[in-house]
Amino acid sequence: MAKPKVVVWRPMYDQIGHKLLEEAGADLVVVDTTDAQAVMAELPDAKAIWVRTPERITADMMDAAPELVVISTSGFGTDNVDIPAATERGILVVNNIGFGRKPVSEHTVMLLLAVMNRLTWGDRSTRDASGWSARTNVSFRELEGSMVGIVGLGYIGSELARKLHHGFRCTVLGYDPHVNPRIPLAAGARTVDRLDDLLKQVSVLCICAELNDETRNMISERELALLPKGSVVVNTARGQIVDLDALSDALGSGHVFGAGIDTTYPEPLPSSHPIFAQENVIFTPHTAGLTSETATEQTRFSVSQIMDVVSGRAPTFPVNPDAWDGKASRQPK
């Protein structure tokens, strides 16, 4: 019996996954390029593809893969896969739920503390000795006791709420119309029914929502204007949720005190973008979920789900289960 061909588009975060796929019986092909055409050349006989953000799996790519059974994302987010197209073609999409809970919530707290305490300014001004004469004229802020708003109370948002409520004695408000109400209650957050009601009350805004049609460009000029003057904004979710042009303007006017940005759109952001000129912004290159512990756990789980599907077994986290059971299903028999 031929080995199932598995294409990995960009190396896995922990490359032990490559070894595990081969040990599980896969014919592994790693394509380390941004060129979709190079990937498509490997797809005609592929049974599975694993894709790392920001690379995108489109309908055209699926059409080049008549034997494709499963598409695996690298983490939780699925916005880089055309899911309706996959479902129409009977291709199952799987993701990896819950693995970002610890590292992304920790990274969010780190960005909050770094922005509020002007960490990058402190490092730079200590190195050039300018900070000693300027430090008493620089504004620093405390996180403890703050009124914090969290948009999105899933695995990550609820864990962030728990850390802020119990660790920093923050009052946490959450906005997530789809969350089970028991989750924020257990995490120490109080939910509100309208995003505007949250924005008007908080001095810290954290974006932890999934990117979809409902959340795309959710935080723009109008929403930022509703925040009290001097608020802090942190986005560790997806870049398209926050309008960076509007955020740059709010930072420049002083309405927003500072921002921590782990995700942008596009990635990388062009160096000419005006937000790079704003002083109190700290950027990280979409690394919030990339701790070594999580990379290993997530990679192992990705391998297990891929091999389950190509062997005809139902995976743990199907994104589009209709593709598995529908008329067009490519489920191996």
N, C-alpha and C positions, 0 to 999 in steps of 0.2 A: 504494500500500500504506500502510495507517494506521501511524502511529508507535506503537511499544509504550509503553504508559503505565507509568511507574516512579514509585512513591510512596516518598518519603524521609521516614521518621518521625523528626523532629527533624533539624536541619541537620547535614550531614556535618562531621566534625571539621576538615577543610580544605574550604572551600566551592568550591574549584576543581573538586571532584567534580561539583557541580551543572552547571557549564559543560561539563565533559567528557561528562556524560550527554546533554546537549542536542546537543553537537557529534556525538555518536555516533548520533544519530537518535531519542532518547527524547523522549516527551512527559512532561516532569518536573512532579511535584506535590510540594511540600515542605509537610509538616504539622507545624508547630512548636507542639505542645500535648501534654499528658499524657493528654488525653481520647481513649480508645480508640474511642468512638462517632464522633468526628470523623474518625478514620482510616478506620473501617469505611465511612463514607459515600463514600470515594474508591476503595474496593476493587472494586466490581462489575466494572469494566472494566480493572483493573490487571493487568499481566503480571508485575510484580516489585515487591517492597518491600524497602527497606533499613531496618534498625531499630537504634537506638542504645540501649545499656544505660542505664537500667534498664527501659525500655519493653518490654512483652512481647507476643509474637504467640501468640495462643491458637487453639484449634480453632474457636471461634465466629467469630473474625476470618477464618480460612481459609474457613469456610462462606459468608462474605459476599463471597468472591473466587473465583467459578467459573472465571475465566480465569487465575488466578495460576499462574505457572510456577516462580518462584524467590523464596526469601527469603534475603536476605544479612544476616548479622550485621555489626556495625561493627568487630569485632576477632576474636580467637580464640574467646572464650567463646560457647557456644551454649545456656546455661541459661535464656535468656529467650525461647526458641522451643520450642513443643511439637513436638518432632521426630517422635515416633510418629504424631501427628495429621497432620503434613505428609507423612510417608511413606505413610500410609493413603490420602491424597488425591492422591498422585502429584506432590507439590510438592517440588522439590529445595531443600535448604538448603545454603548455602555459607558458609564462614568464611574468615578470613585468617590463615594459620598463619605463625608465625615473626617477625612484625613487632614484637612486644613484647619480643623478646629483649634488645635493648640498653637501651631506656629503663626497663623494669621492673626489670631487674637493677641498673641504676644507682640507681634510686629506692630500692630495697631497701637498698643500701649506704648511701645518704644517710640513711635513717631509722635504720639501725643506729648510725651515727656520731652523729647528732643526739640519739638517746635516750641513748646511753652517755656522751655529753659534755654532756647536759642543755642543749641548744642554746636551747630556748625560754625556759628559766629564765635562762640567761645574757643573752639579749637583753633580756628584761623587766627583770631586776635591774640591768642596766647603764643602762637608760633612766631608772629611778627612783633610781639610785645606791645601792640596798640591797645589791647584790651584793658590794661591796668588803668589807663587814664580815662577810658570810656565806659567802664563797667557800671558806674553809678548813674549813667544817663541812659542805660538800656533797660527796657521793660522785660521782666521775667514774670512767669505765672505759675500758680500751683494747680495741680490736677485734683488733689484731694478735696472732696466736698463739692465738686463742680456739678452742674446740671448738664447731663450728657444725653444727646439724642442719638439713637442707633436706627438706621434705616436698613431693615432686613434682619430678622431674628431667627434665622436658621441655625445650623450647627455653629457657625462662626460668630454670628451676631449675638446669640444667646450666651456663648462662652465668654465673649467680650463683656457682655452685661454682667455676668457673674464676677469676673475679675474686677471690674470697675466698682460694682456695688459693694462687694465684700472686701476687696483689697484697698480701695481708695475712698470708701464711704461716699461714693457719688450717688446722686439721685439719677436714675436712668429711666428715660422715656424711650419707648420703641414704637416704630411704625412698620407694620407688616400685616396687610389685610388678609394674608393667607396662612398665618401661623396658627398652630394649635395654641389656644390661650394658656394652657398649662405650662408651656415651655418658658415664656417670659416670666410667669409667676414664680417658677422654680429658680430662675436665674436672678431674681430680684429686680425685674424691670416692670414698669407700668406702661401699658400700651395706650395709644391714642388712635382715634378713628380717622383723623385727617392729618396729612403731612404738614399742612400749614400750622396746625395747632402745636405740633412738635417744634417746628422751626422757630416760632415766636418765643419759646420758653428756654431754649438751651444755649449754653455758652460754648459747647463742644458738639460738633456734628461728625459722626462716624458712618461711613458708607460701607455696608456689608451685604448689599443686596445682589441677587443674581441679575445678569443682564438679560432683558427681554423687551418686548414692545412696550410694556408698562413702565419699565424703569429707564429706558433709553432717554438721555438728556433730562432726567428727572430733576437734577439740581442745576438750575441755570440762573440767569440774572434775577428773575422775580423771586425765586426761592432763597437765593443768597441775601437779597434785600430784606427778607423777613427775619433773618437772624439778628439778634442784638449786636450792636456795634462792639467790635473786639472779640468776636467769636473765632474759634479754631475749627478747621475742616480737615478731616483725614479720609482718604479714599484708598482702601485696600481691596476693593471689589473688582470693578471693571471700568476702564477709562471712559467709555461712552456714557456712563451714568452722570458724570459731572462735566459741565461745559467749562473747559479750561480757559477759554477767552473771557467768559463772565467772571470766573474765579480770579484771573489775573487782574481784571479791572477792580474787583472788590478788594483785593490785596493792595493794589496801588493807591486806592482811595483811603485806605486805612479802616474800611468797614470790617474787613476780616483781618484779624491779628496775624494769623499764620496758617500754613497748610502743610500737611504731610501727604505725599503722593507716591503710591507704589505702582499705580496703573495709569496709563495714558492712552489716548487714541489719536493718531496711530502709535504703535510701538516699533522703534523708538520715536519720540517726538522730535520734530525738526528743531535744530539748534537755534533757529531764528524765532521760535515761538516767544511771545512777550512775557510769558510767565517765568521764563528763566532769568529775566531781569529783576524779578521781585526778590527782595532780600530774605524775608522770613518764610522760605519754602524749602522743605527738605524732600528730596527725591530718592527713591530706591527703584532699581530696574526690574519691577515685577518679581521680587524675591521673597515676598512675605511667606509663601508656603514652602520654601525650598530648604528647610532644615535637613540635615543629613538623616535624622531619624524618620522624618515624614517621607523623604524621597525613597528610602528603602522600603518602608511599609507600603507606600502607594504603588511602587514599581512591582513588588511581589503580588499585590492584589490585582494589578492590571494584567499581569501574566496569567494568573489563575482564571480571570474572567475570559480572556481571549481564548485560552485553551479549552475552557468549558464550552464556549459557543461553537468553536470549530469542531468539537467532538460531539455536538448535538445536545449538550446539557444546558439547561436554562441558567443564565448568569444571576448573580446576586442583585445587581443594580441595572436593569434594563431601562433605558430612557424612553424608548418607543416600543413597548411590549406588543403593540398591534402588528409590528413587522414580524414578530416571531410566530404569531398565530394566524396572520392574515392570509389571503389567497396568494399573494405574491411572495410569501415567506421562502427564504432560502435556507431554512433550518435543515441542517444535515440529518439524514435519516440513518 
